[in-house]
Amino acid sequence: MKKSKGSLVVRIISNPDIQKGFVLFALALILAFSAVITTVEDDTDKDSIEPDDQGLVKDIRYPHLRNVENSTLELRGEEETNLSLRILNTNFQPISLPGTWADETGERINLTIAEDENRSLDLTELDDIPRHFDFNVTEGNLTYVYYVSYATSPYGILSLPAILLTIIGMVYAFKGKGALLGEIKERQIEEEERKIKARRQKKYEKGKDREHFEDVIYEGEKKEGKPSDHVNFMGIPEGSEEDEEDQEA
């Protein structure tokens, strides 16, 4: 049993199609692991806003379909600064703001920032994706710093060849499996035919030996059961009826 298992393993390993399938699977696995490697990227934007820049809309980067880990907007006044701020989505529509931020409309932030004071807003609390800042500075000078960090997979494109190699590897593996099963079936048929021939040969030899044994027994009985015939000088076997009649006369 151990020998047959070992020979089966050897046949599996030595099959060229299965070998190709294993190699392709290994390459696909390496590419798949590379595709899921994640790194953290960040983006920063900084600018100054003055009262002359009324209705200024600044584009910002907020990755879509990404796991955003941190996104903040820091506001600083070089002197006492009054401003209002709206955060817009992709369609330039105001995003509803948390109640602690917004005025009664829920769409605008009104702030008064003292000199050298910093205010920070956590944009991950928003229900929509921010794309633009609409600043309206009425007094003072404002400096803002926008920061966002997010997880990304720089080698995610490798998942496509990994899928392709996996499919090709499966094709080779099934092809090799079919050939191997066919070979095993053929060997089983040959082994069964060999056993049948061996049984027939054994049966034939057994029958031949039985016939020879019966012939020997039959000849022995014949020799032992039939007495030897002795003839007299007239050519008549002794003990015959004519001999008995002569003896009576």
Secondary structure as the mmCIF struct_conf table of DSSP 4:
data_model
#
loop_
_struct_conf.conf_type_id
_struct_conf.id
_struct_conf.beg_label_comp_id
_struct_conf.beg_label_asym_id
_struct_conf.beg_label_seq_id
_struct_conf.end_label_comp_id
_struct_conf.end_label_asym_id
_struct_conf.end_label_seq_id
HELX_RH_AL_P HELX_RH_AL_P1 LYS A 2 SER A 14
HELX_RH_AL_P HELX_RH_AL_P2 PRO A 16 ALA A 35
TURN_TY1_P TURN_TY1_P1 VAL A 36 VAL A 36
STRN STRN1 THR A 39 ILE A 49
TURN_TY1_P TURN_TY1_P2 PRO A 51 ASP A 52
BEND BEND1 ASP A 53 ASP A 53
TURN_TY1_P TURN_TY1_P3 GLN A 54 GLY A 55
STRN STRN2 LEU A 56 ASP A 59
TURN_TY1_P TURN_TY1_P4 HIS A 64 LEU A 65
BEND BEND2 ARG A 66 ARG A 66
STRN STRN3 ASN A 67 GLY A 77
BEND BEND3 GLU A 78 GLU A 79
STRN STRN4 THR A 81 LEU A 88
TURN_TY1_P TURN_TY1_P5 THR A 90 ASN A 91
BEND BEND4 PHE A 92 PHE A 92
HELX_LH_PP_P HELX_LH_PP_P1 GLN A 93 GLN A 93
STRN STRN5 PRO A 94 PRO A 94
HELX_LH_PP_P HELX_LH_PP_P2 ILE A 95 PRO A 98
TURN_TY1_P TURN_TY1_P6 GLY A 99 TRP A 101
TURN_TY1_P TURN_TY1_P7 GLU A 104 THR A 105
BEND BEND5 GLY A 106 GLU A 107
STRN STRN6 ILE A 109 ILE A 113
STRN STRN7 GLU A 115 GLU A 115
TURN_TY1_P TURN_TY1_P8 ASP A 116 ASP A 116
STRN STRN8 ASN A 118 ASP A 122
HELX_RH_3T_P HELX_RH_3T_P1 LEU A 123 GLU A 125
BEND BEND6 ASP A 127 ASP A 128
STRN STRN9 HIS A 132 GLU A 139
BEND BEND7 GLY A 140 GLY A 140
STRN STRN10 LEU A 142 THR A 152
TURN_TY1_P TURN_TY1_P9 PRO A 154 TYR A 155
HELX_RH_3T_P HELX_RH_3T_P2 GLY A 156 LEU A 158
HELX_RH_AL_P HELX_RH_AL_P3 SER A 159 GLY A 225
BEND BEND8 LYS A 226 LYS A 226
HELX_LH_PP_P HELX_LH_PP_P3 PRO A 227 ASP A 229
STRN STRN11 VAL A 231 VAL A 231
TURN_TY1_P TURN_TY1_P10 PHE A 233 MET A 234
BEND BEND9 GLY A 235 GLY A 235
HELX_LH_PP_P HELX_LH_PP_P4 ILE A 236 ILE A 236
STRN STRN12 PRO A 237 PRO A 237
TURN_TY1_P TURN_TY1_P11 GLU A 238 GLY A 239
HELX_RH_AL_P HELX_RH_AL_P4 GLU A 241 GLU A 248
#
